[in-house]
Structures are given as structure tokens and as C-alpha cells.
Amino acid sequence: MVKTRICLCRSAGYRTGQSTQGNDIVQIHFDQASASFDGHVALEPLTITFGEQRIGVIGLNGSGKSTFARLINGLVKPSAGHVTLDGLDTVKDAKAVQARTGFIFQNPANQIILPLIGEDIAMGPKARGLKGKALDEAVDSVAARLGITHLLRRRPHELSGGELQLAALAAVLVTRPGLVIFDEPTNQLDLKNRALVAGTIEALEEQALVISHDLDLIAGFSRVLVFHRAKLAFDGPASEAIARYREIAAW
């Protein structure tokens, strides 16, 4: 069995604490932003600014955390108010915002759409005009960085849950986003694959926002937001956020 070895050190030209686009980490601002679907309020009006390297988002099911995350990269448009990333509006400047963000869905198999893992990783940069040797080098580089070079000729159904998460992450990182958003990255993974994914996120130099019920995963994060009943219930250090979440869960 081939073991996956993760090496998230950056190649020459990358600078610690900055995005892979060479800019400072992304600053996100919600200005009375809210979201409703078919008359149901998914997120109450929220004003908040954040730009930490590691941001955790926790809450019970249906608390608004997934809607909050999708507002950041424009997957959901605010029903009222505005969301900006480095001053770029998620509605007016949608393409520029999406270029700065990557989103890893709860089930990564749903976002891997091409027959081979290597082909799927190549799809993003290819759509942006990269081709030939430059395209091959981009794919090989991100695969080596995540320790999944041996998976490039494999099909999605042949991969474990943890390997699928890494393949989806590679397809995001190859486009050089400043911010990566993870939606329940360790959900339904066994202990081995959970450790694989958690270790990858911990070592990642890109800015990351992680939605999770896995409290151990976010325990060391710079800032953790707790959502409850479509509202932000707490915003602060991980230890205090986890305590607040446990209080809510015990009600």
C-alpha cells in the first residue's frame, strides 16, 4: 500500500502568511448581510469583519453556518446587505471573488467530475488558459505538495474518503486561491482518514475557514464563530467558542 505523504511547504516565490496570489490574507466583511430562501430566514442580518489565518465555524444543524460560508464566495447571494472580500463585492465582483476563494464541499466526490483525478485537477487552470507543459507542471506541483502524485491516474471511486478530500483540495489549490473554505471536511471519515485530512488543514499555509462539528479540528484555530438559530451566537477564541457551543447543544 502506498502511503500518502503530505508536504505543504511552498515552492520558491511563495511567502509565509500571504496568499498564493502574493497578496495579504483575505479580509472578509459582512455589512448587515442576510439570506432567506422561500420565506425562511437562513441567516439574520450580520455585520462582522475577519481575516485570521484559521477561522472555525461551528453550530448545530440548520444554525446558518453553511449559508454564512456560501455567502463568502458567492455561492449564495445576500437577500439584503453586502459581503466583500478585500473590498470586492460578492455580487458585483463575483468572478474576482471566486478567483480568490476555493470551496471544498462536504462530499468531495460530488465536485470531482472527470474520470481521472489528474484530469479533474487540471480542469480549473485549463479553463483559465493554462496549457501544455505549464499545465502539466501545475498539476504535478500541487499533487506533489499534497502527496497524491500516485493518485493522478486513479478514478474517484478507487479513492478513500481522505484521498477524495485531498484530490478536491488539489483541484482548488491549483487555481491559487487566497482563501480555502472547507465544509465538514472530516465528516463520515474513519480515524485514519480524519487524521490525514486534519493534518493537511493544519499544515496548509493558505488562509482557511472550516465549518465543522469536529471540535478537535478547530481547537487550535485563531478565531471561532458559533451560529445558532440563524444568528451569530459567539465570536472569539476557540476554547471559549467550544464551551459556548456545548452550552447550546445541551439546551
Backbone as CSV, one residue per row, in Angstrom:
resi,resn,N_x,N_y,N_z,CA_x,CA_y,CA_z,C_x,C_y,C_z
1,MET,0.846,-1.200,0.000,0.000,0.000,0.000,0.877,1.245,0.000
2,VAL,0.575,2.179,-0.873,1.340,3.417,-0.948,0.828,4.382,0.101
3,LYS,1.689,4.909,0.931,1.276,5.863,1.951,1.300,7.275,1.391
4,THR,0.328,8.072,1.797,0.271,9.462,1.371,1.145,10.301,2.283
5,ARG,2.098,10.974,1.726,2.975,11.845,2.498,2.664,13.285,2.130
6,ILE,2.313,14.070,3.125,1.897,15.443,2.875,3.083,16.375,3.029
7,CYS,3.328,17.179,2.028,4.361,18.207,2.100,3.743,19.510,1.628
8,LEU,3.376,20.355,2.589,2.686,21.582,2.219,3.615,22.783,2.219
9,CYS,4.913,22.541,2.192,5.838,23.653,2.066,5.671,24.275,0.691
10,ARG,5.878,25.566,0.614,5.653,26.258,-0.649,6.909,26.276,-1.498
11,SER,6.684,26.350,-2.783,7.803,26.456,-3.705,8.345,27.870,-3.680
12,ALA,9.466,28.084,-4.341,10.076,29.409,-4.376,9.083,30.430,-4.896
13,GLY,9.093,31.595,-4.274,8.192,32.657,-4.705,6.988,32.795,-3.808
14,TYR,6.678,31.766,-3.000,5.593,31.867,-2.049,6.138,32.443,-0.758
15,ARG,5.278,33.184,-0.064,5.719,33.831,1.154,4.780,33.468,2.290
16,THR,5.363,33.047,3.406,4.562,32.635,4.548,3.675,33.774,5.019
17,GLY,2.406,33.424,5.363,1.472,34.416,5.859,0.763,35.177,4.773
18,GLN,1.023,34.846,3.533,0.376,35.513,2.425,-0.283,34.479,1.543
19,SER,-1.229,34.931,0.747,-1.929,34.007,-0.128,-1.033,33.592,-1.271
20,THR,-1.450,32.551,-1.991,-0.666,32.088,-3.121,-0.736,33.043,-4.288
21,GLN,-1.533,34.097,-4.171,-1.572,35.107,-5.215,-0.608,36.242,-4.897
22,GLY,0.123,36.111,-3.761,1.104,37.121,-3.409,0.514,38.268,-2.633
23,ASN,-0.766,38.200,-2.251,-1.398,39.263,-1.500,-1.489,38.878,-0.033
24,ASP,-1.826,39.867,0.828,-2.101,39.561,2.213,-3.317,38.656,2.287
25,ILE,-3.467,37.963,3.421,-4.620,37.092,3.562,-5.906,37.892,3.398
26,VAL,-6.936,37.209,2.944,-8.181,37.867,2.545,-8.904,38.449,3.755
27,GLN,-9.353,39.685,3.616,-10.164,40.347,4.633,-11.627,40.280,4.201
28,ILE,-12.459,39.668,5.035,-13.870,39.468,4.702,-14.724,40.385,5.559
29,HIS,-15.701,41.030,4.933,-16.577,41.945,5.671,-18.031,41.689,5.315
30,PHE,-18.850,41.473,6.326,-20.304,41.389,6.190,-20.894,42.706,6.680
31,ASP,-21.689,43.342,5.836,-22.349,44.597,6.200,-23.855,44.373,6.200
32,GLN,-24.385,44.040,7.374,-25.821,43.755,7.527,-26.302,42.751,6.472
33,ALA,-25.464,41.768,6.200,-25.794,40.752,5.190,-26.707,39.687,5.792
34,SER,-27.733,39.318,5.043,-28.660,38.276,5.476,-29.022,37.415,4.278
35,ALA,-29.641,36.267,4.558,-30.057,35.376,3.477,-31.358,34.687,3.859
36,SER,-32.284,34.670,2.902,-33.569,33.997,3.089,-33.879,33.172,1.855
37,PHE,-34.538,32.045,2.065,-34.935,31.173,0.959,-36.408,30.808,1.122
38,ASP,-37.207,31.186,0.131,-38.639,30.857,0.147,-39.302,31.268,1.456
39,GLY,-38.958,32.464,1.913,-39.562,32.986,3.125,-38.923,32.513,4.419
40,HIS,-37.977,31.588,4.320,-37.281,31.084,5.510,-35.967,31.839,5.693
41,VAL,-35.751,32.380,6.884,-34.521,33.116,7.167,-33.405,32.127,7.492
42,ALA,-32.410,32.064,6.621,-31.274,31.161,6.828,-30.162,31.836,7.615
43,LEU,-30.064,33.157,7.486,-29.077,33.924,8.250,-29.631,35.313,8.517
44,GLU,-29.704,35.670,9.793,-30.159,37.002,10.191,-29.101,38.038,9.801
45,PRO,-29.499,39.328,9.686,-28.532,40.367,9.327,-27.286,40.318,10.211
46,LEU,-26.146,40.326,9.560,-24.873,40.150,10.262,-23.858,41.178,9.788
47,THR,-23.221,41.829,10.747,-22.105,42.723,10.449,-20.879,42.213,11.197
48,ILE,-19.848,41.891,10.456,-18.640,41.323,11.049,-17.488,41.477,10.063
49,THR,-16.285,41.627,10.584,-15.076,41.664,9.758,-14.084,40.658,10.328
50,PHE,-13.458,39.875,9.458,-12.473,38.913,9.936,-11.451,38.636,8.840
51,GLY,-10.261,38.231,9.265,-9.202,37.938,8.311,-8.095,37.110,8.923
52,GLU,-8.469,36.301,9.921,-7.480,35.441,10.557,-7.031,34.319,9.618
53,GLN,-5.889,33.745,9.922,-5.354,32.659,9.105,-6.201,31.392,9.213
54,ARG,-6.745,31.152,10.411,-7.591,29.980,10.643,-8.878,30.424,11.331
55,ILE,-9.996,30.180,10.668,-11.299,30.573,11.193,-12.177,29.333,11.265
56,GLY,-12.683,29.030,12.433,-13.593,27.912,12.604,-15.030,28.394,12.647
57,VAL,-15.933,27.583,12.137,-17.364,27.900,12.160,-18.096,26.668,12.676
58,ILE,-18.765,26.806,13.824,-19.461,25.672,14.414,-20.894,26.058,14.764
59,GLY,-21.721,25.055,14.958,-23.126,25.271,15.291,-23.922,24.014,15.017
60,LEU,-25.113,23.954,15.570,-25.983,22.813,15.332,-26.439,22.792,13.881
61,ASN,-26.972,21.680,13.432,-27.520,21.598,12.078,-28.614,22.646,11.894
62,GLY,-28.576,23.344,10.754,-29.579,24.359,10.472,-29.362,25.676,11.183
63,SER,-28.170,25.873,11.743,-27.899,27.089,12.518,-27.532,28.288,11.661
64,GLY,-27.209,28.060,10.382,-26.839,29.159,9.499,-25.387,29.165,9.085
65,LYS,-24.609,28.225,9.598,-23.167,28.257,9.326,-22.822,27.984,7.865
66,SER,-23.532,27.056,7.222,-23.247,26.764,5.814,-23.662,27.926,4.917
67,THR,-24.787,28.547,5.231,-25.213,29.729,4.472,-24.185,30.840,4.615
68,PHE,-23.699,31.043,5.830,-22.662,32.038,6.093,-21.441,31.797,5.208
69,ALA,-20.980,30.557,5.154,-19.790,30.237,4.358,-20.034,30.444,2.874
70,ARG,-21.215,30.078,2.405,-21.528,30.217,0.977,-21.726,31.673,0.566
71,LEU,-22.071,32.515,1.505,-22.144,33.948,1.212,-20.758,34.520,0.931
72,ILE,-19.739,33.933,1.530,-18.387,34.464,1.394,-17.868,34.353,-0.030
73,ASN,-18.130,33.227,-0.690,-17.593,33.080,-2.048,-18.648,33.233,-3.130
74,GLY,-19.835,33.689,-2.756,-20.852,33.996,-3.756,-21.719,32.833,-4.179
75,LEU,-21.575,31.663,-3.555,-22.474,30.552,-3.869,-23.904,30.896,-3.467
76,VAL,-24.030,31.737,-2.441,-25.324,32.295,-2.032,-25.215,33.812,-2.096
77,LYS,-26.215,34.455,-2.682,-26.241,35.915,-2.738,-27.033,36.453,-1.552
78,PRO,-26.562,37.524,-0.931,-27.299,38.073,0.210,-28.673,38.596,-0.206
79,SER,-29.674,38.323,0.611,-31.017,38.860,0.364,-31.053,40.346,0.674
80,ALA,-30.189,40.756,1.587,-30.033,42.170,1.933,-28.608,42.367,2.418
81,GLY,-28.124,43.608,2.361,-26.769,43.889,2.793,-25.728,43.469,1.773
82,HIS,-24.479,43.478,2.214,-23.367,43.202,1.302,-22.308,42.346,1.991
83,VAL,-21.599,41.573,1.171,-20.428,40.828,1.625,-19.284,41.189,0.693
84,THR,-18.134,41.549,1.265,-16.978,41.900,0.441,-15.745,41.130,0.889
85,LEU,-14.878,40.844,-0.067,-13.574,40.239,0.181,-12.527,41.194,-0.365
86,ASP,-11.721,41.739,0.534,-10.735,42.742,0.131,-11.390,43.857,-0.680
87,GLY,-12.597,44.243,-0.293,-13.312,45.321,-0.960,-14.090,44.908,-2.189
88,LEU,-13.960,43.657,-2.610,-14.687,43.164,-3.781,-16.043,42.627,-3.352
89,ASP,-17.098,43.124,-3.977,-18.453,42.706,-3.641,-18.747,41.329,-4.240
90,THR,-19.320,40.440,-3.437,-19.550,39.068,-3.897,-20.590,38.973,-5.003
91,VAL,-21.383,40.018,-5.179,-22.375,40.034,-6.263,-21.838,40.802,-7.466
92,LYS,-21.404,42.029,-7.257,-20.931,42.867,-8.359,-19.599,42.378,-8.930
93,ASP,-18.764,41.824,-8.072,-17.429,41.377,-8.495,-17.295,39.864,-8.342
94,ALA,-18.343,39.139,-8.734,-18.428,37.699,-8.469,-17.231,36.919,-9.008
95,LYS,-16.811,37.194,-10.233,-15.706,36.436,-10.827,-14.404,36.659,-10.070
96,ALA,-14.152,37.897,-9.689,-12.926,38.199,-8.953,-12.944,37.556,-7.572
97,VAL,-14.105,37.545,-6.939,-14.247,36.913,-5.626,-14.009,35.409,-5.728
98,GLN,-14.610,34.786,-6.729,-14.458,33.342,-6.901,-13.019,32.957,-7.226
99,ALA,-12.286,33.871,-7.863,-10.880,33.602,-8.159,-10.030,33.617,-6.890
100,ARG,-10.497,34.305,-5.860,-9.754,34.405,-4.607,-10.109,33.309,-3.611
101,THR,-11.188,32.582,-3.891,-11.668,31.595,-2.924,-11.793,30.209,-3.548
102,GLY,-11.613,29.209,-2.715,-11.868,27.833,-3.120,-12.796,27.200,-2.106
103,PHE,-13.674,26.309,-2.557,-14.673,25.706,-1.669,-14.589,24.186,-1.779
104,ILE,-14.399,23.519,-0.644,-14.384,22.057,-0.595,-15.700,21.607,0.025
105,PHE,-16.540,20.961,-0.754,-17.865,20.579,-0.282,-17.804,19.385,0.671
106,GLN,-18.902,19.199,1.397,-18.975,18.145,2.400,-18.721,16.769,1.800
107,ASN,-19.228,16.539,0.603,-18.954,15.289,-0.108,-18.086,15.610,-1.322
108,PRO,-16.766,15.480,-1.207,-15.875,15.885,-2.298,-16.094,15.100,-3.577
109,ALA,-16.676,13.908,-3.470,-16.925,13.110,-4.677,-17.862,13.834,-5.629
110,ASN,-18.702,14.716,-5.080,-19.656,15.442,-5.915,-19.004,16.553,-6.730
111,GLN,-17.788,16.972,-6.353,-17.136,18.035,-7.108,-15.989,17.514,-7.967
112,ILE,-15.738,16.223,-7.910,-14.765,15.603,-8.808,-15.555,14.980,-9.945
113,ILE,-15.519,15.604,-11.109,-16.456,15.238,-12.169,-15.815,14.544,-13.366
114,LEU,-14.502,14.606,-13.497,-13.843,13.965,-14.637,-13.368,12.559,-14.263
115,PRO,-13.157,11.695,-15.256,-12.860,10.279,-14.982,-11.605,10.033,-14.160
116,LEU,-10.556,10.833,-14.398,-9.301,10.628,-13.691,-9.003,11.820,-12.791
117,ILE,-8.381,11.563,-11.657,-8.081,12.610,-10.688,-7.201,13.698,-11.304
118,GLY,-6.186,13.302,-12.055,-5.300,14.285,-12.680,-6.033,15.195,-13.644
119,GLU,-6.974,14.641,-14.390,-7.766,15.438,-15.328,-8.634,16.445,-14.583
120,ASP,-9.178,16.016,-13.462,-10.039,16.906,-12.695,-9.236,18.060,-12.092
121,ILE,-8.054,17.769,-11.592,-7.200,18.820,-11.039,-6.816,19.823,-12.119
122,ALA,-6.623,19.338,-13.335,-6.203,20.206,-14.442,-7.329,21.093,-14.959
123,MET,-8.568,20.757,-14.645,-9.705,21.447,-15.247,-9.722,22.946,-14.939
124,GLY,-9.460,23.325,-13.680,-9.503,24.729,-13.301,-8.476,25.585,-14.020
125,PRO,-7.184,25.247,-13.917,-6.182,26.053,-14.620,-6.329,26.004,-16.134
126,LYS,-6.821,24.878,-16.657,-7.044,24.775,-18.102,-8.113,25.765,-18.547
127,ALA,-9.158,25.911,-17.739,-10.226,26.858,-18.062,-9.731,28.298,-18.019
128,ARG,-8.649,28.534,-17.296,-8.076,29.881,-17.199,-6.974,30.112,-18.221
129,GLY,-6.807,29.159,-19.135,-5.891,29.368,-20.246,-4.555,28.672,-20.149
130,LEU,-4.307,27.977,-19.054,-3.043,27.261,-18.922,-3.082,25.996,-19.779
131,LYS,-1.991,25.686,-20.447,-1.971,24.502,-21.305,-0.551,23.971,-21.458
132,GLY,-0.460,22.799,-22.088,0.845,22.216,-22.383,1.676,21.930,-21.149
133,LYS,2.961,22.218,-21.250,3.905,21.924,-20.179,3.556,22.670,-18.902
134,ALA,3.119,23.910,-19.033,2.780,24.713,-17.856,1.625,24.088,-17.084
135,LEU,0.647,23.555,-17.806,-0.493,22.900,-17.169,-0.044,21.629,-16.451
136,ASP,0.770,20.825,-17.129,1.271,19.587,-16.524,2.076,19.879,-15.262
137,GLU,2.897,20.922,-15.321,3.721,21.277,-14.166,2.866,21.747,-12.998
138,ALA,1.800,22.481,-13.295,0.911,22.959,-12.235,0.245,21.791,-11.518
139,VAL,-0.231,20.825,-12.292,-0.884,19.644,-11.713,0.119,18.812,-10.916
140,ASP,1.283,18.576,-11.496,2.305,17.772,-10.818,2.755,18.440,-9.518
141,SER,2.869,19.768,-9.550,3.338,20.501,-8.378,2.359,20.396,-7.214
142,VAL,1.076,20.614,-7.487,0.092,20.567,-6.395,-0.096,19.135,-5.903
143,ALA,0.009,18.161,-6.808,-0.102,16.759,-6.393,1.063,16.370,-5.487
144,ALA,2.265,16.814,-5.839,3.433,16.527,-5.010,3.310,17.216,-3.661
145,ARG,2.790,18.420,-3.673,2.633,19.186,-2.436,1.715,18.470,-1.448
146,LEU,0.659,17.838,-1.965,-0.299,17.142,-1.114,0.005,15.650,-0.964
147,GLY,1.056,15.188,-1.624,1.429,13.788,-1.509,0.482,12.838,-2.214
148,ILE,-0.117,13.283,-3.330,-1.084,12.427,-4.032,-0.688,12.166,-5.485
149,THR,0.591,12.280,-5.787,1.046,12.024,-7.155,0.620,10.637,-7.631
150,HIS,0.631,9.671,-6.733,0.265,8.296,-7.100,-1.227,8.143,-7.392
151,LEU,-2.013,9.187,-7.136,-3.458,9.112,-7.372,-3.886,9.743,-8.696
152,LEU,-2.975,10.381,-9.406,-3.355,11.157,-10.589,-4.005,10.319,-11.680
153,ARG,-3.629,9.055,-11.789,-4.207,8.188,-12.825,-5.316,7.298,-12.264
154,ARG,-5.742,7.598,-11.066,-6.792,6.811,-10.431,-8.158,7.442,-10.682
155,ARG,-9.199,6.628,-10.516,-10.579,7.093,-10.663,-11.161,7.393,-9.277
156,PRO,-12.091,8.348,-9.195,-12.612,8.758,-7.886,-13.116,7.605,-7.025
157,HIS,-13.791,6.625,-7.630,-14.363,5.538,-6.829,-13.298,4.619,-6.237
158,GLU,-12.061,4.778,-6.684,-10.968,3.951,-6.169,-10.306,4.572,-4.935
159,LEU,-10.704,5.792,-4.583,-10.047,6.527,-3.507,-10.808,6.393,-2.191
160,SER,-10.082,6.508,-1.091,-10.707,6.549,0.229,-11.311,7.935,0.450
161,GLY,-12.068,8.079,1.528,-12.659,9.376,1.822,-11.620,10.465,2.019
162,GLY,-10.543,10.143,2.717,-9.482,11.117,2.925,-8.773,11.481,1.638
163,GLU,-8.544,10.490,0.787,-7.896,10.753,-0.501,-8.783,11.622,-1.388
164,LEU,-10.092,11.412,-1.330,-11.015,12.254,-2.095,-10.946,13.701,-1.621
165,GLN,-10.845,13.895,-0.311,-10.716,15.250,0.222,-9.442,15.911,-0.292
166,LEU,-8.341,15.169,-0.326,-7.082,15.729,-0.810,-7.144,16.017,-2.305
167,ALA,-7.814,15.156,-3.063,-7.956,15.385,-4.503,-8.777,16.639,-4.766
168,ALA,-9.862,16.815,-4.011,-10.682,18.018,-4.162,-9.894,19.256,-3.752
169,LEU,-9.098,19.140,-2.698,-8.262,20.255,-2.262,-7.229,20.603,-3.320
170,ALA,-6.641,19.595,-3.949,-5.664,19.848,-5.013,-6.295,20.618,-6.160
171,ALA,-7.535,20.256,-6.515,-8.230,20.943,-7.607,-8.512,22.394,-7.263
172,VAL,-8.595,22.693,-5.972,-8.780,24.073,-5.522,-7.443,24.806,-5.464
173,LEU,-6.446,24.199,-4.836,-5.160,24.870,-4.649,-4.451,25.171,-5.960
174,VAL,-4.672,24.353,-6.973,-4.002,24.561,-8.253,-4.430,25.874,-8.902
175,THR,-5.596,26.409,-8.493,-6.059,27.696,-9.028,-5.530,28.877,-8.218
176,ARG,-4.748,28.589,-7.174,-4.049,29.592,-6.375,-4.997,30.567,-5.663
177,PRO,-5.936,30.065,-4.876,-6.824,30.955,-4.126,-6.127,31.526,-2.899
178,GLY,-6.649,32.617,-2.376,-6.134,33.149,-1.121,-6.804,32.511,0.075
179,LEU,-8.070,32.123,-0.101,-8.875,31.568,0.984,-9.486,30.242,0.555
180,VAL,-9.365,29.228,1.403,-9.991,27.932,1.147,-11.060,27.697,2.210
181,ILE,-12.275,27.374,1.764,-13.394,27.111,2.667,-13.685,25.611,2.658
182,PHE,-13.694,25.010,3.836,-13.973,23.581,3.984,-15.326,23.400,4.659
183,ASP,-16.191,22.591,4.068,-17.495,22.292,4.660,-17.470,20.867,5.221
184,GLU,-17.348,20.761,6.537,-17.328,19.464,7.230,-16.303,18.495,6.612
185,PRO,-15.027,18.875,6.591,-14.027,18.057,5.883,-13.767,16.685,6.485
186,THR,-14.083,16.490,7.773,-13.825,15.180,8.384,-15.108,14.388,8.620
187,ASN,-16.215,14.895,8.109,-17.494,14.219,8.316,-17.498,12.827,7.677
188,GLN,-17.908,11.840,8.426,-18.054,10.460,7.956,-16.729,9.804,7.553
189,LEU,-15.625,10.349,8.027,-14.329,9.718,7.771,-13.942,8.837,8.955
190,ASP,-13.240,7.741,8.674,-12.725,6.926,9.767,-11.531,7.647,10.403
191,LEU,-11.022,7.092,11.494,-9.974,7.773,12.249,-8.728,8.034,11.409
192,LYS,-8.350,7.069,10.579,-7.149,7.223,9.755,-7.306,8.371,8.768
193,ASN,-8.437,8.416,8.064,-8.642,9.463,7.071,-8.919,10.816,7.720
194,ARG,-9.540,10.788,8.905,-9.743,12.034,9.625,-8.396,12.659,9.983
195,ALA,-7.475,11.831,10.475,-6.146,12.318,10.831,-5.411,12.852,9.604
196,LEU,-5.582,12.189,8.468,-4.953,12.620,7.222,-5.438,14.007,6.817
197,VAL,-6.759,14.205,6.835,-7.335,15.484,6.422,-7.026,16.578,7.444
198,ALA,-7.144,16.263,8.723,-6.862,17.251,9.766,-5.412,17.711,9.707
199,GLY,-4.501,16.777,9.477,-3.093,17.133,9.363,-2.819,18.019,8.164
200,THR,-3.538,17.770,7.081,-3.383,18.589,5.878,-3.842,20.017,6.133
201,ILE,-4.994,20.162,6.761,-5.517,21.501,7.054,-4.591,22.241,8.010
202,GLU,-4.088,21.526,9.011,-3.186,22.147,9.980,-1.921,22.671,9.308
203,ALA,-1.398,21.929,8.341,-0.146,22.306,7.679,-0.343,23.306,6.548
204,LEU,-1.572,23.491,6.113,-1.853,24.355,4.973,-1.445,25.793,5.266
205,GLU,-0.732,26.413,4.348,-0.309,27.795,4.543,-1.333,28.798,4.042
206,GLU,-2.213,28.385,3.162,-3.281,29.278,2.734,-4.229,29.564,3.905
207,GLN,-4.894,30.680,3.835,-5.927,31.008,4.812,-7.070,29.999,4.674
208,ALA,-7.623,29.563,5.794,-8.683,28.557,5.743,-9.823,28.906,6.684
209,LEU,-11.031,28.702,6.191,-12.241,28.787,7.012,-12.865,27.402,7.006
210,VAL,-13.093,26.856,8.189,-13.526,25.463,8.304,-14.839,25.365,9.068
211,ILE,-15.873,24.854,8.393,-17.129,24.510,9.057,-16.972,23.088,9.573
212,SER,-17.280,22.872,10.852,-17.063,21.522,11.370,-17.841,21.262,12.652
213,HIS,-18.246,19.996,12.821,-18.733,19.513,14.110,-17.599,18.846,14.886
214,ASP,-16.457,18.738,14.244,-15.281,18.107,14.839,-14.550,19.164,15.671
215,LEU,-14.832,19.200,16.962,-14.297,20.261,17.814,-12.788,20.170,17.973
216,ASP,-12.235,18.969,17.905,-10.781,18.828,17.989,-10.099,19.490,16.797
217,LEU,-10.756,19.459,15.657,-10.177,20.021,14.438,-9.972,21.521,14.555
218,ILE,-10.905,22.209,15.204,-10.837,23.674,15.253,-10.312,24.200,16.595
219,ALA,-9.894,23.303,17.466,-9.498,23.694,18.820,-8.317,24.664,18.849
220,GLY,-7.444,24.598,17.860,-6.279,25.471,17.845,-6.408,26.670,16.923
221,PHE,-7.608,26.922,16.422,-7.798,27.999,15.447,-7.734,29.386,16.100
222,SER,-7.385,30.376,15.300,-7.239,31.742,15.782,-8.561,32.338,16.248
223,ARG,-9.623,31.991,15.549,-10.930,32.594,15.826,-12.013,31.591,15.444
224,VAL,-13.030,31.483,16.285,-14.119,30.548,16.016,-15.456,31.263,16.190
225,LEU,-16.327,31.086,15.203,-17.664,31.671,15.222,-18.674,30.575,15.524
226,VAL,-19.603,30.869,16.418,-20.660,29.919,16.767,-21.993,30.471,16.273
227,PHE,-22.696,29.675,15.474,-24.007,30.091,14.969,-25.106,29.282,15.646
228,HIS,-26.240,29.965,15.873,-27.393,29.302,16.481,-28.662,30.008,16.016
229,ARG,-29.572,29.234,15.476,-30.865,29.748,15.015,-30.699,30.948,14.081
230,ALA,-29.812,30.778,13.110,-29.574,31.756,12.040,-28.898,33.038,12.516
231,LYS,-28.341,33.011,13.721,-27.655,34.190,14.247,-26.256,33.818,14.726
232,LEU,-25.368,34.817,14.735,-24.051,34.625,15.325,-24.207,34.683,16.836
233,ALA,-23.918,33.569,17.508,-24.112,33.481,18.955,-22.837,33.766,19.737
234,PHE,-21.679,33.579,19.096,-20.405,33.831,19.773,-19.322,34.031,18.734
235,ASP,-18.362,34.876,19.067,-17.225,35.158,18.189,-16.011,35.382,19.075
236,GLY,-15.052,34.462,19.026,-13.893,34.640,19.882,-12.934,33.475,19.836
237,PRO,-12.127,33.316,20.893,-11.128,32.246,20.932,-11.775,30.868,20.873
238,ALA,-11.027,29.905,20.368,-11.570,28.562,20.168,-12.083,27.940,21.458
239,SER,-11.320,28.058,22.543,-11.723,27.413,23.794,-13.056,27.947,24.298
240,GLU,-13.246,29.258,24.222,-14.499,29.857,24.683,-15.638,29.539,23.726
241,ALA,-15.330,29.494,22.434,-16.356,29.173,21.437,-16.863,27.745,21.619
242,ILE,-15.945,26.831,21.868,-16.334,25.433,22.072,-17.203,25.294,23.319
243,ALA,-16.842,26.020,24.380,-17.650,25.987,25.603,-19.054,26.520,25.340
244,ARG,-19.136,27.595,24.565,-20.445,28.167,24.231,-21.261,27.199,23.381
245,TYR,-20.621,26.555,22.435,-21.308,25.582,21.587,-21.865,24.431,22.419
246,ARG,-21.090,23.972,23.377,-21.544,22.870,24.223,-22.736,23.285,25.081
247,GLU,-22.746,24.535,25.514,-23.899,25.047,26.259,-25.154,25.010,25.388
248,ILE,-25.008,25.463,24.149,-26.146,25.484,23.223,-26.627,24.065,22.937
249,ALA,-25.690,23.165,22.702,-26.045,21.783,22.371,-26.745,21.075,23.523
250,ALA,-26.503,21.545,24.747,-27.092,20.907,25.931,-28.502,21.396,26.224
251,TRP,-28.955,22.451,25.542,-30.292,23.001,25.815,-31.369,21.984,25.446
